[in-house]
Amino acid sequence: MCGAAIQVCVKASMWGRSLDLLGTMCREHIEMDTIIGNQVITACEQSSEWPRALDVLQLMVERSVEIGTVSCNAAISACSKAGAWTWALELLRSMGQAHIEGNVVTCSSVVSACNRGDRWDEALVVFLAMSEAGVATNRIAYNSALRACEIGGVWRTALLLLEGMGNGRIDADDRTYTAAIGAFGEGFECERALAIFDAVGQSGVVPRGPDMFGAALRACERSGEWEEAVHLLRTMVDVRVPIITIAYNVVISACGGTGDWRKAFQLVADMADRKMDRDVITYTSAIRPCQKSGYWMGALDLMDAMVERSVQMGGITFSAALDACCVGGAWGQALELLNSMVKQRVEISEFQHSSVFNSCMRAGRRREAAEVRELTGYMS
């Protein structure tokens, strides 16, 4: 009776009720078997209740209920969804000690758990160890491993994994290529990233969606290839791939390292024409080329636009605008910004104080430079 009720609870994702029924079985000394234990663990896994899943697994051990691959996989999957990578690895280790065979689901879940915990190195160790142990792998497992390569920027390993998929005749999908492009991008191998991106487009087998374009854009940004980034953005428009704010932000950021404020400003204007949201990253990224070129008027115009649109400014925004004023010799505007930072309780670094002080001194404004020194004393 309880077993049937638990099965109903699992289908309805009622993990709490399934645990209550399991507790009733224990109190009334009703025998618990592997199937019931697995069902309750699965209910907990579906609801991301990983501590409860581990409790049930421990209960199975205490009651000498046979634990198999399915039991462990469900518990590991629960840990994976929560990013509880230490527990996922501990369960994998326990499986080895108990001579419980792992399979491709085990591998994928543990690797995913490590990825969510930013433990990309642990993820790759698990994947490679299980592959060497003869555990069959599939596209999901490879994609998880490639995601680990993306997090760590280890593009050479990503290349080997792509070769492994080809040799094993495992078809790649959009997630495969997105993660691989991301790995090359994080590893500052923009040319290789774009080569894969172009090859996918030429084959036409796998559609290039927003995520893949995003990975390619980030690769361009990381390597400072702003012209390629702009070209990709235009391609997204041409092939009618949905463009979100973050895509524009990445391209604007790519322009930032060149000091080409005109291109950055044009991109912000394009966003306005498309009625797209412009956030603090949009404006701060556009201010950065002003920072490099000393175009302080443009930086302040963007800050005015942020006030007009009620976009909250952060310390990075103030810092970029302050640098633009100092580089451009606008000591008065720099001093105003410094005072605004004080009023808004934005953290001011010693370098920023020095920049404004030196800007005033270069302009022969000793009285204002003294004000900056007094401000420094006030802040300390």
N, C-alpha and C positions, 0 to 999 in steps of 0.2 A: 504493500500500500504506500509506504513512505517513498519507496524507489520510484513508483509511478508519479507521485506528487512532485518529487524533485525534478523529474524529467520535464514535467509541465512548467515548473518554475524556470528551468534553464531556457526553454523555448521562449518564455515571456521575459527573459533577462531579469528575473527577480532573485538576485543573488542573496539578499537578506533573508528572504523566505526559505530559500534552499538551505541556508546555514541553520536556520531555526529547525527545519525538519531533520537535518543531520544531527543536531543536538538532541532532539527527541529520540532518535534512534539509539544514540549512545546511552541516554538515561534509562531507556526501557530495555537495554541490552539486546537490541535488534542487530543482527549481524550486518556489518558493512562490507561491501565487496568493492573490487576495483572499478567496476562500471559506475557505481554510485559516487565513489570518490572522484572519479574523472569528471562526472557530470557537474558536481558542485564546484570543482576547480575551474571548469569551463565557464560556469555562471559567473564566478568571480573575475575570471579573465575578460569576459565580455564587458564587464562593468568597470574594468581597470582597478579592481580591488586586489592588488597584488599581495598585500600583507595577509589578507584572508586566504588567498590561494595557497600561500606558504603554510599557513596554519593547518589547512586541510591536508596538505601533503605530509606535514609532521604527524597529524592524527593517524594517517594511514600507516606511517612507520610504527607508531606506538601500538596500533592494533594489529600489527603484523599482516596488513593488507598488501597484497602484491602490487608493487609500483612498476610500471612499464614506461616505455618511450612516450606513449600518449599522455600519461600523467605528468611527466616531467616537461614535455613540450608545452602543455597548457599552462603550467606554472611559470615557465620561462617566458612564454608569450605575454603573460600578465605583467611580469617584471619589465619586459621589453617596452610595452606601451607606456609605462611610467618612467622609463629611462633608468630603472634600478639595475644598472649594469653590474654592480658588485654581486648582487644576489643571483643574477643570471649566470655569471661566471662560476659562482659557488655551486649552483645547481648542476652546471656542466661538469664541474670537477667531481661532484658527488655521483653523477651518472657513471663516470669512469671508474670510480672506486667500487660501485655496486655492479659493475659489468652490465650496465644498461646501454644498449646500442643507441647512438644518436643517429639522426637522419637529416635530410636537407631542411626540414622544418626547424629542427634544433639549431642547425648552423645559422639559418637566416634570422631566427629570433634572437640568438645571442649576439650576432653581429649588429643587428638593429639596435639592441639594447646598448651596446657599447657606443654606437654612433650617436644615440640620443644623449649619452653622457659625455660626448666629445672625446671618447677614448678610442680614437681611430686606430691607434697602434695595436691595442688589444683586439679590436675587431678584425684586423688583418691577420693577426697571429692565429685567431680562432679559425678563420676561413681557410687559411693555408694549411693549418694542422689537420683540419677535418678533410680537406681535399687529399692531402698526402695519405690519410688513413683510409682512403677509398670510399668516403661518403659521397654519394652521388650529389651533384650540384645542379641547379637549374637557373633560369634567368633571374628569379627573385633573389637567390643567394648571391649571384654575381652582381646584381644591381646594388645590394646592400654593401658588398665589398667595395664597389666602385664609389659608392657614397662616402665610405671611409677614406678612400684616396682623395676625394674632393675636400673633405674636412681637413685632411693633413697636407694637401697640396703635393702628394707624392705621385707625380705624373708618370714616372717610369713604371711603377707598380700598376697603375691604371692601364698602361700600354700592354703590359704582360697579361692582365686580366682580359682585355679585349681580344688579344691573340688566343687566350685559352678558350674564350667563348666560340671563336671561329673554329678552332681545332676540334672542339666538342660539338660543333654544329648546333649551338644554342643560339636561337634567333635573338637579336638585340631589339629593344623597343625605345620609345622616346626617353624613358627614365635612364636607360643604359647610356645613351649618348649625352643626355643632359649632365649626368654625373661625371662622365669622362671629360667632357668639355670643361666642366667646373674644376676637375683635378688639374688639367693643363693650365687653366686660368690662374688658379691659386699657386701653381708652380712657376708663374711668369713665363709660360710657354704659349703666348697668344697665337703665334703662327700655327702651331700644332692644333690648338683649340679651334681656330677658324678653318683649318684644313678638314677637320672632322665635320664641322658644321656645314661646310660647303659640300662635302661628299654625301652627307645625308640628304641635302637638298637636291643634288643631282640624281641620286638614286630614286627618290620619290617613294620609296617603300615605307619609310616612317615619316609621319607629318612633323614639321617643325612648329611646335606650339610656343606659347608665351614663356614657359619654363626654359626651353632650350635656347630661345632668343635671349632670355635673361642671363643664362650662363655665359653665352658668347659675349654679351655686352659687358658683363663683369670681368671677363678675361681681357677685353680691350681696356677697360678702366684701370685694371691692375697694372697693365704694361704701358699705360699712357698712350694707347693708340686711339686717339680721339677721332681721327678721320674715319677709321674703320667703324667706330661706335656710331657715328652719325650715319654712315652708310647702312648699318644694320637697322637703325631706327627707321630710315626711309624704306628699307625693304619690308619691315613690319607693316608699314602703311600700305605699300604696294600689294602685298599678299593678304592684306586685311586680317592680320593677327591682332587681337585685342591688345591695346597699349595701356598700361597702367602707370600711375605716377612714378613708381619705383624705376621703371624703364627709363623715363626721361631723367630722373635723378642721377642714374648711373652715367648716362651720356654727358650730362652737365658736369658731373664730377670728373669725367675723363678730360673734359676741356679745361678744367681748373688748373691742371699742372702746366699748361702751356702759356698762361697769362692772356689767352684770347678771350677777353670778356665779351667781345661782340658776338661770338658764336654762342656763348653761354646765355647772353641776354636774349638772343633770337629764339633759343630753345624755350626759355621761360615765356616769351611772347607766344610761341606756338602752343604751349600748354594753355595759355589764356584763351587763345582762339578756339581751341578744342573744348573749352570749358572744363578743363581737368583741374583737380585739386592741386594746389601748390602748398607744400608743407615746409617745415623748418629745414629739412634736408635740401629741398629744392633751392630755397633762397641762400642758404649757407654755401651750397656748392657753387652757386652763381657768383657769390661774393668773393670766393677764393681766387679766381683769375684777376679780380680787381686788386686783391691783396698783393699779388705778385707784380702787377704792372703799376701799382700806385694810383689806380683810378678811383680815388676816394669818393668822388661825386656819385659815381655809379653804385658804389657800395652803400652809401647813405640813402640813395633812391630806393634800393632794394629793401633796406631796413624800414623805410617809410611805407613801402608796399606791405611789409609784414604787419606793421601796426594797423594799416587800413583794413587788412584782411583778418585781423585778430589772430595772427600766427605767433605763438609764443617763441620768444628768442631765448637761445641758450648761451652758455659761455663761449662755445665755439663760434657762434655767429658774431658776438661782440668782438672776440679775439681777431677774427678775419677782417672785420671792418676797421678795427683799431690799427691793425698792421697796414691796411690800405692807406689810412690817413697819415701814418708815420712815414711810410715809403714815399707818399705823394707830397710830403712837406706841409700837410694841413694840420698844424699843431693845435689850432683852436678847436677844430672838430674832434681831434684826438682827445683833447682835455675834456670836452663835453661828454664824449663817450665814456671816458674814465669815471666821470662824476655820475653818469647814468648807471654804470655798473655798480658803483657804491650804493646808490639809492635802491637799486633792485636786488641788492645782496648777491651779485654775481661774483664768484671768486676771481680775484685778480692776482696774477703771478708776478713775481719779481721782474721777470723779463718784460712784461707789459708795462710796468711802472718805468723801467729803464728806457723803453722805447719812446714813451711819451716825454719823459724828462729830456732825453737826447734830442728829440724833435724840437722841443721848446728852446733848448740851448743853441741848436744849429740856426734857429731863426732869431737868435739874440733876445729871446723873451725870458730874461732871468727871473723876473717876478713870478711868471707863470710856472717856471721850472721849480721855483721854491714852493709853490702851491702843491705841485706833484709830490715833492718831498714831504710836505706836511701831511698829504693824503696817505703817503706810505706809512708814516708814523701812526696815523689814525687807524689804518687797517691792521697794523701789527698789534 
